[in-house]
Amino acid sequence: MEGLVLNKMTKIASVAILAFGLTGIGHLMADEKPAAKPVPIVSVPKDTVKLMLEKRLEQRFVPGEIVVKMEDAGDTARIMSANALSQLHLTTKQAKTSGGEIIYKIQPPNLSAMSVTDYKQRTLDTIAALKQKPGVKYAQPNYIYQISATPNDPGYPLQWHYFNNGSDPGEAPGGINLPKVWEANQGNDSVVVAIIDTGILKTHPDISGSANLISGYDMITDSFTGNDGDGRDNDATDSGDAIAADECYPGSPALPSSWHGSHVAGTVGVGKTDNNSGVAGVNWHVKVLPVRALGKCGGTMVDINDAIRWAAGIAVNGVPQNTNPAKVINLSLGGAIPCSSSPATQAAINDAVGQGATVVVAAGNDAQDAAGFVPAGCDNVVSVAAADRNGNLVTRYSNYGTKVDILAPGGDVSADTDNDGNPDGVLSMVQGGYAFYNGTSMAAPHVAGVAALLLASNPGLTPAQVESRLKSAAIPRNATQCPKPCGAGLLNAQVAINQGYTLSLSKSNIALKEEESTTLTATLLKQGVPEKDQTINFTIADSAKASVQPTSVKTDEQGQVQATIAAKQAGDTQLTVGYNNQISAMATVKVEEKKGGALSWWYLALLFGFAMAAQLRKYSNRRVGVIPT
């Protein structure tokens, strides 16, 4: 790639797609509204969905751009003299970002003859030098992140991901119990959910005129990436992100426009649910704030960080103040680096959480440990893995690991487990109608939507409390359903109507040796008050490792129950304690091998043998008159 025009390199700031990709409520009679129109399903070949939404991420950054944060927040000028900057061929591209960082641009004199590889290495070398300068808090590349996708709406019967959880007709093993919730909670217009993504299709029939859509912002600075002829402005319309082969980077495949932001926003509830047209959203009433940060080939870390802060109501230079700060921010995007490599991203997330916003992120679609990806591996986020229609982790693409907080429907377009002739993907809005996508990008907005329902009924909850309640209410998964760590369990929308129930355990980590046992206490409270005569269920994931008794017991006057955990075989397993399929708590059970078991018996036998031999010798000596010396 010698002689590559570097103006093009600034255009590949991409964010690939992490697709990471009932028939009606009883009181709504069929004759109350005219017959529903068929849902226009846009046929997207499953191989295209996989390529577009299950794309494996690579570690990429904008060559020549360096993001620097000083220890002294007030020092936004220079970290070196003008002469030193000149020697390193550094110029200041931006004196201050929303996070107080300086953005430097490297412009070597022989730029036209430098290969992409050499230019990237020059960037990394310069960063290493800057890190050694006094007063530098951090210096890093400008990384490239990638997009990770019973009302009377006629498309609702195809949205298995909303169904009540179960195997009866009208239910799905991977459903999140929304019909049970919608009877009491359909959302609230006071809750704002920001979708930081590719923008929104304002003219889509299911979005146009929707009271749930509010004006957002286009945070993309680069006109190529924006694909709309300009830079940042107040128009968050999705202008498409289709790319030709090799357009983003050497070897990048040709892909059609994803309309990813609208698909994600549709799940949260940007459309007009229960309007006898199209599909449904998690929330019937909500305010969706589209913030465009991803375009052709993706979006830069700096633009995304600005989008995060702006969405939370934090001032961003050159951008009008957001008058509708979000209480929930959805990030269905990611980069193939650990969060520790991008402290600027962690700082933006921390700032948003500090403003009271719950940040929900896609775990990623590389079938790897989420700890190696950003923002999935960051602190203070709700990281979401993807489940299929059966409620199992989609091991083909979903990331996993201890950084994952919860599992939610992400779908699997390669399967049709209900034999309805449609793929088991997540159905939502795209240009021209609706499409089945799959990925952790599709899983995250389910969690963001349920978080909005939870805030609709409990507006005073902090981000930490929202995360805690989502996890405590999750439907437990066993080792077969989640062969790799996938968080607290499957998302359960009933958390939005659990009326303040909390379930806690006296121990979260239980260490036993084989054949040992211990007693565990579980406490159930409602609005902080003990709940008596309520049934608590205990389940051990691997019964070969340990057992629990009783498996079901009612709470006493203090809202408490006790159970005995007995160790059986060395290894690790998990104890799940649940109440009414609404909330649960878990404890890790670690069983160690009982040391010296068989050896102790051999040792005792040997001692007994020596003792018997000594007695026999003593008896024999007495008989022959031998006197011990």
C-alpha positions in Angstrom: 0.0 0.0 0.0 2.9 2.3 -0.7 2.0 5.9 -1.5 -1.5 5.7 -0.2 -3.1 9.1 -0.1 -3.5 9.8 3.6 -6.5 11.9 3.2 -8.3 8.6 2.6 -7.0 7.3 5.9 -8.9 9.9 7.8 -12.0 8.5 6.0 -11.7 5.0 7.4 -12.8 5.9 11.0 -15.2 3.1 10.9 -17.4 1.2 13.2 -18.3 -2.2 11.8 -21.5 -3.9 12.7 -21.6 -5.9 16.0 -24.9 -7.5 15.0 -23.3 -8.4 17.4 -25.8 -8.0 15.5 -49.8 -13.2 21.7 -52.1 -12.2 19.3 -53.3 -9.2 21.4 -53.9 -8.0 24.9 -57.3 -9.3 26.1 -59.1 -5.9 26.3 -58.1 -4.9 22.7 -60.7 -6.4 20.5 -60.0 -7.1 16.8 -62.9 -5.0 15.6 -61.7 -1.9 17.4 -59.4 -0.9 14.5 -59.3 -1.6 10.8 -57.5 -4.8 9.6 -53.8 -4.6 9.8 -51.7 -4.3 6.7 -49.1 -7.0 6.1 -45.6 -6.2 7.4 -43.2 -5.6 4.6 -40.3 -7.9 5.4 -37.0 -6.9 3.7 -35.3 -10.1 2.7 -31.7 -9.9 3.8 -29.7 -13.1 3.0 -28.5 -14.7 6.2 -24.9 -14.7 4.8 -25.2 -10.9 4.4 -26.6 -10.5 7.9 -23.7 -12.6 9.2 -21.1 -10.6 7.3 -22.7 -7.3 8.2 -23.6 -8.0 11.8 -21.2 -10.7 13.0 -18.1 -9.1 11.6 -15.0 -9.9 13.6 -13.4 -6.7 14.9 -9.8 -5.7 14.3 -7.8 -3.2 16.4 -7.9 0.0 14.3 -7.2 3.6 14.8 -6.9 6.8 12.7 -3.2 7.0 11.6 -1.5 10.2 12.6 -4.0 11.2 15.3 -3.0 11.2 19.0 -5.3 11.9 21.9 -3.5 13.4 25.0 -4.9 14.2 28.5 -2.9 16.3 30.9 -2.8 15.7 34.7 -3.6 19.4 35.0 -7.1 19.8 33.5 -6.4 23.5 33.0 -3.4 22.9 30.8 -4.9 22.5 27.3 -2.2 24.3 25.4 0.9 22.3 24.9 2.9 19.6 26.5 6.1 20.6 24.7 7.7 23.7 23.2 6.8 24.7 19.7 10.2 23.6 18.5 9.8 20.1 20.0 6.4 19.8 18.4 7.9 20.8 15.1 10.7 18.2 15.4 8.1 15.5 15.9 6.0 16.9 13.0 3.1 17.4 15.4 0.4 20.0 15.0 -2.6 20.7 17.2 -5.8 19.4 15.5 -8.1 20.2 18.4 -7.1 22.0 21.5 -9.8 20.5 23.7 -12.3 17.7 23.4 -15.3 17.1 25.5 -13.1 15.2 27.9 -10.4 17.9 28.1 -8.0 16.0 25.8 -5.7 17.6 23.2 -5.8 16.0 19.7 -2.4 16.1 17.9 -1.9 15.4 14.2 1.3 13.9 12.8 2.4 15.3 9.5 5.7 13.8 8.4 7.5 15.6 5.6 7.5 12.5 3.4 3.9 11.7 3.9 3.0 10.9 0.3 5.6 8.2 0.2 4.9 6.6 3.5 3.0 3.3 3.7 -0.1 2.9 5.9 1.9 0.4 8.1 4.8 2.9 8.6 2.4 5.7 9.3 0.6 3.7 12.0 3.9 2.7 13.5 5.0 6.3 13.5 1.8 7.1 15.4 2.5 4.4 18.0 6.1 5.5 18.4 5.1 9.1 19.0 2.5 8.1 21.5 5.2 6.1 23.4 7.4 9.2 23.5 4.5 11.4 24.7 3.7 9.1 27.5 7.1 9.8 29.0 6.5 13.5 29.2 5.9 15.0 32.6 2.3 16.0 33.3 0.8 13.5 30.7 -2.1 11.6 32.2 -2.5 9.4 29.1 -1.7 9.4 25.4 -3.5 7.0 23.0 -4.6 6.6 19.4 -8.0 7.8 18.2 -9.4 4.3 18.0 -12.0 3.2 15.5 -15.1 1.5 16.9 -17.6 -0.5 15.0 -21.4 -1.2 15.3 -21.8 -4.3 16.9 -28.9 -4.8 15.9 -49.5 -7.9 23.0 -49.8 -4.9 20.9 -51.9 -5.1 17.7 -48.9 -4.4 15.5 -49.1 -7.1 12.8 -45.4 -7.9 13.0 -45.6 -8.6 16.8 -46.3 -12.4 16.4 -42.9 -12.6 14.7 -41.2 -10.8 17.6 -40.6 -13.9 19.8 -38.0 -12.0 21.8 -40.8 -10.1 23.6 -43.0 -13.1 24.4 -43.6 -14.5 27.9 -40.9 -16.9 28.8 -42.0 -20.5 28.5 -42.7 -23.3 26.0 -46.5 -23.0 25.8 -48.3 -21.6 22.6 -47.6 -17.8 22.4 -44.5 -18.1 24.5 -40.8 -18.6 23.8 -38.0 -20.1 25.9 -35.9 -17.0 25.1 -38.7 -14.5 25.6 -38.4 -11.7 28.2 -41.9 -11.6 29.7 -43.0 -8.3 28.2 -46.8 -9.1 27.9 -46.9 -9.6 31.7 -45.3 -6.2 32.1 -47.3 -4.3 29.5 -50.5 -4.9 31.4 -49.1 -2.6 34.2 -46.2 -0.6 32.6 -45.9 0.5 29.0 -43.2 3.1 29.7 -43.2 6.9 30.4 -42.6 9.9 28.1 -40.3 11.4 30.8 -37.6 8.7 30.3 -35.1 9.6 27.5 -33.1 6.8 25.9 -30.2 7.9 23.7 -29.2 5.6 20.8 -25.6 6.4 19.8 -25.5 4.7 16.3 -25.9 5.4 12.6 -28.8 7.8 13.0 -32.5 7.4 12.4 -34.9 6.9 9.4 -37.3 9.8 10.2 -39.5 9.0 7.2 -40.0 5.3 8.0 -43.8 4.7 8.2 -43.5 3.3 11.7 -41.4 6.3 12.9 -42.7 9.3 11.0 -44.9 11.3 13.3 -44.1 9.1 16.3 -44.4 11.0 19.6 -41.5 8.8 20.9 -38.9 10.4 18.6 -37.2 13.6 19.7 -34.5 15.7 17.9 -31.0 14.4 18.2 -27.7 15.4 16.8 -25.1 14.3 14.2 -21.7 14.1 15.9 -19.7 12.8 12.9 -17.0 15.3 12.0 -15.7 13.7 8.8 -17.8 14.3 5.7 -16.8 10.9 4.1 -17.9 9.0 7.2 -21.0 11.1 7.5 -22.0 10.4 3.9 -24.2 13.5 4.0 -21.9 16.2 2.6 -21.1 18.0 5.8 -19.8 17.6 9.4 -21.6 18.0 12.7 -25.1 19.4 12.6 -28.6 19.0 14.2 -29.8 16.4 11.7 -29.5 12.8 13.0 -30.9 11.3 9.8 -29.3 8.0 8.7 -27.9 8.7 5.2 -26.7 5.1 4.8 -23.4 3.4 5.5 -23.0 1.2 2.4 -19.4 0.6 1.3 -17.6 -0.7 -1.7 -15.0 -3.4 -1.5 -11.7 -2.0 -0.1 -13.3 1.4 0.6 -12.7 1.3 4.4 -9.4 -0.5 4.5 -7.6 -3.0 2.3 -9.6 -6.2 2.1 -12.8 -4.7 3.6 -15.9 -6.3 2.0 -18.6 -4.6 0.1 -21.7 -4.2 2.2 -25.2 -2.6 1.8 -26.4 0.0 4.2 -27.3 -1.5 7.6 -29.9 1.1 8.9 -28.5 -0.2 12.1 -29.5 2.8 14.3 -33.2 2.5 13.3 -33.2 -1.3 13.9 -31.8 -0.7 17.4 -34.0 2.3 18.2 -37.1 0.2 17.0 -36.4 -2.3 19.7 -36.3 0.3 22.4 -39.5 1.8 21.1 -39.0 4.7 18.7 -42.0 3.7 16.6 -45.7 3.8 17.2 -46.4 0.6 19.1 -50.1 -0.6 19.1 -51.0 1.3 16.0 -52.2 -1.7 14.0 -49.1 -1.3 11.7 -45.6 -2.5 11.6 -43.9 -3.9 14.7 -43.8 -3.2 18.4 -41.1 -1.8 20.7 -40.2 -2.6 24.3 -41.6 0.8 25.4 -44.9 2.0 24.1 -44.2 5.4 25.6 -40.6 6.8 25.8 -38.5 9.5 24.3 -35.8 8.2 21.9 -32.9 10.5 21.3 -30.9 9.5 18.2 -27.2 10.6 18.3 -25.4 9.9 15.0 -21.8 8.8 15.6 -21.4 6.0 13.1 -21.5 6.3 9.3 -19.6 4.9 6.3 -16.8 2.7 7.7 -17.9 3.4 11.3 -17.0 6.2 13.7 -14.0 7.6 15.7 -13.6 7.3 19.4 -13.5 11.1 19.8 -16.8 11.5 18.0 -18.4 8.7 20.1 -17.0 10.1 23.4 -18.5 13.5 22.5 -21.8 11.7 21.7 -21.8 9.9 25.1 -21.2 13.2 27.0 -23.7 15.2 24.9 -26.4 12.5 25.3 -26.0 12.7 29.1 -26.4 16.5 29.1 -22.7 17.4 29.4 -21.6 20.4 27.3 -19.5 19.7 24.2 -17.6 22.5 22.5 -19.3 23.8 19.3 -22.5 21.8 19.9 -25.7 23.2 21.3 -26.6 22.0 24.8 -28.8 18.8 24.9 -32.0 19.9 26.5 -33.2 16.3 26.8 -30.5 14.5 28.8 -30.7 10.7 28.6 -31.3 8.5 31.5 -30.3 5.4 29.4 -27.6 5.4 26.7 -27.4 2.4 24.3 -24.0 1.7 22.6 -24.4 -1.2 20.1 -20.8 -0.7 18.9 -17.3 -1.6 19.9 -13.6 -1.9 19.2 -11.1 -4.8 19.4 -9.1 -3.5 22.3 -9.4 -3.8 26.1 -10.9 -0.8 27.8 -7.6 -0.2 29.6 -6.2 0.8 26.2 -8.7 3.6 25.8 -8.9 5.5 29.1 -10.6 8.3 27.1 -13.6 6.0 26.5 -13.7 5.0 30.2 -13.6 8.7 31.1 -16.5 9.5 28.9 -18.6 6.6 30.3 -17.7 7.7 33.9 -18.9 11.2 33.1 -22.2 10.0 31.7 -22.8 7.7 34.6 -21.9 10.6 37.0 -24.8 12.5 35.3 -27.2 9.7 36.2 -27.2 7.9 32.8 -27.3 4.0 32.7 -24.9 3.0 29.9 -25.9 -0.3 28.2 -23.4 -1.8 25.7 -23.2 -4.7 23.3 -20.7 -7.4 24.5 -19.5 -7.9 20.9 -19.7 -10.6 18.2 -16.3 -12.2 18.1 -17.1 -15.3 20.2 -14.4 -14.2 22.5 -14.0 -12.9 26.1 -15.6 -9.5 26.3 -12.8 -8.3 28.4 -10.8 -7.8 25.2 -13.2 -5.3 23.8 -14.3 -1.7 24.3 -16.8 -0.6 25.6 -17.9 -4.1 26.5 -15.0 -4.5 29.0 -15.3 -1.1 30.6 -16.4 -0.4 34.1 -19.7 1.2 35.0 -21.5 -0.3 32.0 -24.2 -3.0 31.6 -22.5 -5.4 29.1 -25.0 -7.6 27.2 -24.4 -11.0 25.6 -26.8 -12.5 23.0 -29.3 -15.3 23.4 -31.2 -17.3 20.8 -34.9 -18.1 20.7 -34.3 -21.0 23.2 -32.7 -18.6 25.7 -29.2 -20.0 25.1 -26.0 -18.1 24.6 -25.3 -17.9 20.8 -21.9 -19.3 21.0 -21.4 -18.9 17.2 -20.9 -15.1 17.6 -21.6 -13.7 21.1 -18.8 -12.6 23.3 -18.9 -13.9 26.9 -16.9 -13.7 30.2 -16.9 -12.1 33.6 -17.3 -8.7 32.1 -20.8 -9.7 30.7 -23.6 -8.6 33.1 -26.6 -10.1 31.5 -28.0 -12.1 28.6 -30.7 -10.8 26.2 -32.3 -11.8 22.9 -29.9 -11.3 20.1 -31.3 -13.9 17.7 -29.9 -16.4 15.2 -30.8 -15.9 11.6 -29.3 -19.3 10.7 -32.1 -21.1 12.7 -35.9 -21.5 12.5 -36.6 -23.4 15.7 -40.3 -22.6 15.7 -40.7 -23.7 12.1 -42.7 -20.6 11.1 -40.7 -20.1 7.9 -38.9 -17.1 9.3 -35.4 -16.9 10.7 -35.0 -16.7 14.5 -33.6 -13.2 14.2 -34.7 -10.0 16.0 -37.3 -8.2 13.8 -37.2 -4.4 13.7 -37.1 -1.4 11.3 -34.9 -0.8 8.3 -35.2 1.2 5.1 -38.1 -0.2 3.1 -39.8 -2.1 5.9 -38.5 -4.5 8.5 -35.7 -7.1 8.7 -34.5 -10.0 10.9 -31.0 -9.2 12.3 -28.9 -10.9 14.9 -26.1 -9.9 17.2 -25.3 -8.4 20.6 -26.2 -5.1 18.9 -29.8 -6.5 18.9 -29.5 -7.8 22.5 -28.4 -4.5 24.0 -31.5 -2.4 23.2 -33.7 -5.0 24.8 -31.8 -4.3 28.1 -31.9 -0.5 27.4 -35.6 -0.7 26.8 -36.3 -2.7 30.0 -34.1 -0.2 31.9 -36.4 2.5 30.6 -39.5 0.6 31.8 -37.8 0.2 35.2 -37.1 3.9 35.4 -40.7 4.7 34.3 -41.9 3.0 37.5 -38.9 3.9 39.7 -37.5 7.3 38.3 -35.2 7.9 41.3 -33.0 4.8 40.7 -29.3 5.4 40.2 -27.4 3.7 37.3 -25.9 1.2 39.9 -29.4 0.4 41.2 -30.7 -0.1 37.7 -27.9 -2.5 36.9 -28.4 -4.3 40.2 -32.1 -4.8 39.7 -31.7 -6.0 36.1 -29.3 -8.6 37.2 -31.2 -9.7 40.3 -34.4 -10.2 38.3 -32.6 -12.2 35.5 -33.9 -15.7 34.7 -31.2 -18.1 35.8 -29.2 -20.0 33.1 -27.5 -23.4 33.7 -24.2 -24.6 32.3 -25.9 -26.1 29.2 -27.7 -22.8 28.4 -24.6 -20.8 29.0 -21.5 -23.0 28.5 -19.4 -19.9 28.9 -20.1 -17.1 31.4 -23.0 -14.9 30.2 -23.8 -12.8 33.3 -26.6 -13.0 35.8 -29.0 -14.8 33.5 -31.6 -14.0 30.8 -33.2 -10.5 30.8 -36.6 -10.5 32.6 -38.8 -7.5 31.9 -40.8 -8.3 35.0 -38.2 -6.3 36.9 -40.2 -3.2 35.9 -43.2 -4.4 37.9 -41.5 -6.2 40.8 -42.8 -3.5 43.2 -39.4 -3.1 44.9 -38.6 -6.7 45.7 -35.0 -7.5 46.7 -33.4 -10.9 47.3 -30.1 -11.1 49.1 -27.8 -13.9 50.3 -25.7 -14.2 53.4 -22.9 -15.5 51.3 -21.9 -14.9 47.7 -18.9 -17.2 47.6 -19.0 -20.6 49.3 -15.8 -22.6 49.7 -16.1 -26.2 50.9 -14.1 -29.4 51.0 -15.6 -32.6 49.8 -18.2 -34.0 52.2 -18.4 -30.7 54.1 -21.6 -28.6 54.3 -22.7 -25.1 55.3 -25.9 -23.1 55.8 -27.0 -20.2 53.7 -29.6 -17.6 54.5 -31.7 -15.8 51.9 -33.7 -12.7 52.7 -36.7 -11.3 50.7 -37.8 -7.7 51.2 -40.5 -5.6 49.6 -39.8 -1.9 49.7 -37.4 -2.8 52.5 -39.9 -4.7 54.6 -39.6 -8.5 55.2 -42.0 -10.6 53.1 -43.2 -13.7 54.9 -44.9 -16.8 53.5 -43.3 -16.4 50.1 -41.7 -19.4 48.3 -38.0 -19.2 47.6 -36.4 -21.8 45.3 -32.8 -23.1 45.4 -31.1 -24.6 42.4 -27.6 -26.0 42.0 -26.2 -25.8 38.4 -24.1 -29.0 38.7 -25.6 -31.5 41.1 -22.5 -33.7 40.8 -20.5 -31.0 42.5 -22.9 -30.1 45.3 -26.5 -30.4 46.6 -28.9 -28.1 48.3 -31.7 -28.9 50.7 -34.5 -27.9 50.7 -35.0 -26.8 47.1 -38.1 -24.9 47.9 -39.1 -23.2 51.2 -41.3 -20.4 52.5 -40.0 -17.3 54.2 -40.5 -16.6 57.9 -41.4 -13.4 59.8 -38.1 -11.9 59.0 -38.5 -12.7 55.3 -35.8 -15.3 55.6 -35.2 -18.9 54.6 -32.3 -21.2 55.2 -30.8 -24.0 53.1 -27.9 -26.4 53.5 -25.3 -26.7 50.7 -23.4 -30.0 50.8 -20.2 -30.5 48.9 -19.9 -33.7 46.8 -17.1 -33.6 44.2 -14.2 -31.2 43.6 -15.0 -28.4 41.1 -16.9 -25.2 40.7 -20.7 -24.7 40.3 -23.3 -22.1 41.0 -26.2 -21.8 43.4 -29.2 -19.8 42.2 -31.9 -18.5 44.6 -35.1 -17.2 43.0 -38.5 -15.8 43.8 -41.6 -16.0 41.6 -39.4 -16.0 38.5 -39.0 -12.3 39.0 -35.8 -11.8 40.9 -32.8 -14.0 41.7 -29.5 -14.0 43.5 -26.5 -16.2 42.9 -23.6 -17.6 44.8 -20.4 -19.4 43.6 -19.8 -22.8 45.1 -16.2 -23.9 45.0 -15.6 -27.5 46.2 -12.0 -28.5 47.0 -10.7 -32.0 47.1 -10.6 -33.5 50.6 -6.9 -33.7 51.3 -5.4 -36.8 52.8 -8.5 -39.0 52.6 -7.2 -42.3 51.5 -3.6 -41.5 52.7 -4.9 -41.0 56.2 -6.4 -44.4 56.3 -3.1 -46.0 55.0 -1.2 -44.0 57.6 -3.4 -45.2 60.4 -3.2 -48.8 59.2 0.6 -48.5 59.1 0.7 -47.2 62.7 -1.6 -49.9 63.8 0.6 -52.5 62.2 3.7 -51.1 63.9 1.9 -51.1 67.2 0.8 -54.7 66.8 4.3 -55.8 65.8 5.8 -54.1 68.9 3.3 -55.8 71.1 4.0 -59.2 69.6 7.8 -58.7 69.9 7.4 -57.6 73.5 5.3 -60.7 74.3 7.8 -62.9 72.5 10.8 -61.4 74.5 9.0 -62.0 77.8 8.6 -65.7 77.0 12.4 -66.2 76.3 13.6 -64.1 79.2 15.2 -61.4 77.2 15.8 -58.2 79.2 15.6 -54.9 77.3 18.8 -52.9 77.4 
